């Protein structure tokens, strides 16, 4: 089962939290900001539900945070040294957000955007379109993430 659990209007955009549940009592909460996993509740040996995810208590705390808690990151994972790379003989300069390096896609990576969410059968689908030269990366890129429980 998937349901829209919570929405918050923020100055940056509409923040949505979806809950996925299964018959075993497990649930996962996903937010559209950064396509993040907000909570995963699983029953322990005594049947008590426990959250096994490190993150913020409130969904709005993720907005503007400099951490990458449970987010989809990109266009690249890790660092690009010198915040530049060469492709087909052309040099591309990226945003420096980790000293002299580009970390996890730059100043506004996939973790810092609102993804479009939709329910498709038993999965939550989140999509993001990254335009050519966004954060210095060449080429248009359509990204799709599906969460199912």
N, C-alpha and C positions, 0 to 999 in steps of 0.2 A: 504494500500500500504506500502511496506517495501523496502527500498533501502539502499545501502551502501553509506553514505554521505561523509565520510572522512576517510583517512588512514594516519598514520604517522609512519615512520620507526624510532624506538628508539633503543638505545643500549640494552635495556631490551627485546625488541620484537616488533612485528607489532601491532600497536594500531589501532583499527577500531571503527568507530562510525556509528551506524545504525539509520535510521529515520523511525518511524512508523507514518502513517497519517491516519485519518479517514475523512469521508465525512462532518463532522461537523466543520472542521477546526482545530481540536486538533491534536497535534503531540507530540511524545515522542522520545527522543534520548537516545540510549543505547550504552555504550562502552564495549568492550570485556575485558578490564582490571578491574577485580573485578565484572564483570557482572553488572556494575553500571548504574543507571539512571542518565544521564547527564543533560537533560532538559525535562520539561513537559510544553508545550505551550498550553494554553487554552484561548478561547476568553472571555473577560469580558462582562459586560452587554451592552457595547457600541460596541462590536465586535472587540476590540483591543486585539491582542494576548499578553498574559503575561506569563512569565516563573514563575512557582510556586515552583521551586526546588532550594534549597540552594546548591551551589557547585562552582566549578571553571569555569571560562569563557572558557579556553582552555583545550582540552582533555588531553594533555600531562602533565598538572599540577597535575593530580591525581597520576602519577607514582612517587613513593618514598614518597608521603605524609603520614604523620602519622595519618591523620583523616580517618574516615570510611564513608565519605559522600556517601550516596545512594548506598552502595555496598552490595553484598551478603557476609555475614560473615560466618565463620566456621573454623573448624569443630564444634565449639560450639559458641553459642551466650551468652554474658555476661562473667563472671569470674569463673574460677575454683580456689578455695582457695588453697593456698600453691602450686599451679601449679602441682598438682599430684592427681591421683585418683586410686582406686582399682577396678579391674574387674576380676571376677572368681578367686579371691585369689592372683592375681598378681598386684603389684603396678606399675603404669606408671608415669614417671616423664615427665613433659611438659616444654616448654620454658617459662621462666618468662619475660613477657613483660609489666607487670603492677605491679610494686613493687614485692611482693612475689607471685603474682598471674599470671595465664594465661588468657589473655583477647582475646576474639573473634578468638580463634584458634591458637594464638601464634605469633611468629616473622613474619612468612610468611603464613598468613591465606588466605582464599579464596578471600579476598578483594585485595590481592597483587599478583595475578597471572593472566596470560592471558588465558581467556576461549576460547574455539573453538566455533565459531558462524556459524550458518546456518539458512537459511530461509526455513520454513516448512509451506506451505500454507499461512495463514494469521498471523503466529506467528514467532517470532525470537527465535530460540533455542540456548542456550549456554550450553556447557558441560565442565566439569572439572573432571579429575581423580586424586584422592588423594591416593598416595601409602601407603602401610602398614608402620607404624612408622613415617610417615611424621609429623613433629612437635611433635613427641612423641605419637601420637594416633595410636592404633592398628587397623589392618584390612584395606583392600582396600575399597575405597568408590568412586562410580560413582555418580556425581551430575549433575542434569539437571534442568535448569531454562528456562521457556517459558514466553515471553512477547508478549501479543497481545493487540491490541487496536481496 
